[in-house]
Amino acid sequence: MYKDVIVGNICSILAMLSDSFSSTRKTRKNIMLAQCLSCFFYFMAGIVLKGYSAAVQNAVGIIRNLTAIPEKSHKWLEYLLIFLAIFLGIYFNNRGWLGLLPVIANLEYSIAVFKFKNDQRKLKIAFAINMLLFAIFDIFIYNFVGCISSTVVFITTMIAVFKEKPADFENQ
């Protein structure tokens, strides 16, 4: 068990670095690419720490973020990814009510990614909410680094949102 906790937390350190980098990006493409890498490392941590509903959300999150990069929108794909995240998250949930937190986090962020494609401020706020929900979940799967990093990313993202003027976001 201790080995799994250590490996899972190392994966979370790598995810934390990716998250921190993404929260400082100013273009949608760079935010999404950095978050793909973060999702991958959190996926690995979820598998190792047996938080399967979170792992599934991160796997779907990689696909979601990649499909959100192009300017072209496919509503059917957006709905499919949201449905898959919910269905797979519930199916692989091995943590009861707590296991629904990653599902809710991904649902909230997926909707934001597809609805607010050109509004980096709203994307960052949605990302912060996502991080907060994952921080709560991480406490219970012994992903201490994930909890701390999600909390730090939540705080740094909100600081970035409050520091940047709305006009800074409009010019992107």
C-alpha positions in Angstrom: 0.0 0.0 0.0 2.7 2.5 0.9 4.5 1.9 -2.4 1.3 2.7 -4.2 0.8 5.9 -2.2 4.3 7.0 -3.0 4.1 6.2 -6.8 0.6 7.8 -7.0 1.9 10.9 -5.2 4.9 11.1 -7.6 2.5 11.0 -10.5 0.6 13.8 -8.8 3.7 15.9 -8.5 4.2 15.8 -12.3 0.5 16.6 -12.7 0.9 19.5 -10.3 3.7 21.0 -12.4 1.6 20.7 -15.5 -1.4 22.3 -13.8 0.6 25.2 -12.5 2.0 25.8 -16.0 -1.5 25.7 -17.5 -2.9 28.2 -15.1 -0.4 30.8 -16.3 -1.1 30.3 -20.0 -3.1 33.0 -21.8 -4.3 31.1 -24.9 -6.9 28.4 -25.0 -4.6 26.1 -27.0 -1.8 26.3 -24.5 -4.1 25.9 -21.5 -5.6 22.8 -23.1 -2.3 21.2 -24.1 -0.8 21.7 -20.6 -4.0 20.3 -19.1 -3.8 17.2 -21.3 -0.4 16.4 -19.8 -1.8 17.0 -16.3 -4.8 14.8 -17.0 -2.4 12.0 -18.0 -0.4 12.1 -14.8 -3.6 12.4 -12.7 -4.9 9.4 -14.7 -1.9 7.4 -13.7 -2.2 8.5 -10.0 -5.9 7.5 -10.0 -5.1 4.0 -11.3 -2.3 3.5 -8.8 -4.3 4.8 -5.8 -7.4 3.0 -6.9 -9.5 6.1 -7.5 -11.0 4.7 -10.7 -13.8 7.2 -11.2 -11.1 10.0 -11.1 -8.8 8.0 -13.5 -11.7 7.7 -16.0 -12.5 11.4 -15.7 -8.9 12.2 -16.5 -8.8 9.9 -19.5 -11.9 11.5 -20.9 -10.4 14.9 -20.0 -7.4 14.3 -22.3 -9.8 13.6 -25.2 -12.0 16.6 -24.2 -9.1 19.0 -24.1 -7.7 17.8 -27.4 -11.0 18.2 -29.1 -11.5 21.7 -27.6 -8.3 23.0 -29.2 -9.5 23.5 -32.8 -11.8 26.4 -33.5 -14.3 24.0 -35.1 -17.0 22.7 -32.8 -18.8 19.4 -33.1 -21.8 19.4 -30.7 -22.3 15.6 -31.1 -18.7 15.0 -30.0 -19.1 17.4 -27.0 -22.2 15.6 -25.9 -20.6 12.2 -26.4 -17.6 13.1 -24.3 -19.9 14.4 -21.5 -22.0 11.3 -21.6 -18.9 9.0 -21.6 -17.4 10.8 -18.6 -20.7 10.5 -16.6 -21.4 6.9 -17.7 -17.8 5.6 -17.2 -17.3 7.6 -14.0 -20.4 6.0 -12.5 -19.6 2.6 -13.8 -16.0 2.6 -12.5 -16.8 4.4 -9.2 -15.4 2.3 -6.4 -15.7 5.0 -3.7 -19.4 5.5 -3.2 -20.7 9.1 -3.0 -17.2 10.4 -2.7 -16.4 8.8 -6.1 -18.9 11.1 -7.7 -16.8 14.2 -7.0 -14.5 13.6 -10.0 -17.6 12.9 -12.2 -19.2 16.2 -11.1 -15.8 18.0 -11.5 -15.4 16.7 -15.1 -19.0 17.4 -16.0 -18.7 21.0 -14.8 -15.4 21.5 -16.6 -16.5 19.8 -19.8 -19.5 22.0 -20.1 -17.3 25.1 -19.5 -14.7 24.0 -22.1 -17.3 23.6 -24.8 -19.5 26.5 -23.8 -16.8 29.1 -23.1 -14.3 28.2 -25.8 -13.3 31.8 -26.3 -13.5 33.1 -22.7 -10.3 32.3 -20.9 -11.5 33.9 -17.7 -14.5 31.6 -17.5 -12.3 28.6 -18.4 -9.9 29.4 -15.6 -12.7 29.8 -13.1 -14.2 26.5 -14.2 -10.7 24.9 -13.9 -10.4 26.3 -10.4 -13.7 24.7 -9.4 -12.5 21.4 -11.0 -9.3 21.5 -8.9 -11.2 22.2 -5.7 -13.5 19.1 -6.2 -10.5 16.9 -7.0 -8.7 18.2 -3.9 -11.5 17.0 -1.8 -11.5 13.6 -3.5 -7.7 13.2 -3.3 -7.7 13.5 0.5 -9.7 10.3 0.7 -7.6 8.2 -1.7 -4.3 9.3 0.1 -3.2 11.4 -2.8 -1.7 14.0 -0.5 0.3 15.6 -3.3 -2.8 15.7 -5.5 -4.8 17.4 -2.7 -2.1 20.0 -2.0 -1.4 20.6 -5.6 -5.0 20.9 -6.6 -5.5 23.4 -3.7 -2.4 25.4 -4.8 -3.6 25.4 -8.4 -7.0 26.5 -7.3 -5.5 29.4 -5.4 -3.0 30.4 -8.1 -5.6 30.2 -10.8 -8.0 32.4 -8.8 -5.2 34.9 -8.2 -4.5 34.9 -11.9 -8.2 35.5 -12.6 -8.3 38.4 -10.2 -5.0 39.9 -11.3 -5.8 40.0 -15.0 -8.1 42.6 -16.2 -11.1 41.5 -18.2 -9.6 43.4 -21.2 -6.5 41.1 -21.0 -8.8 38.1 -21.8 -10.7 39.8 -24.6 -7.5 40.3 -26.7 -6.8 36.6 -27.0 
